[in-house]
Amino acid sequence: MLKPFETWEQLLAYLDARNDIVHYKAALDRHAVPIVVVKRFKNGKLRCNYHDIKFTADIGHLDRFFGKE
């Protein structure tokens, strides 16, 4: 079961515990997919990889991140 994060800090703590793997649901996707966070920038943004797709996410994307309970 996937659960959304309430705060950005909660997401970062989850990533620390899970080796930087988290689920992400893009705006037009039907389901959340596992992604890898490969870098954390000093400004708080995250560099993410999904297969060959690379993107940067910030706190504005919080509602798209999910963790396993």
Helices and strands as residue ranges (DSSP letters): E 2-4, H 8-17, E 21-24, E 33-40, E 46-50, E 53-57, G 59-64, E 65-68
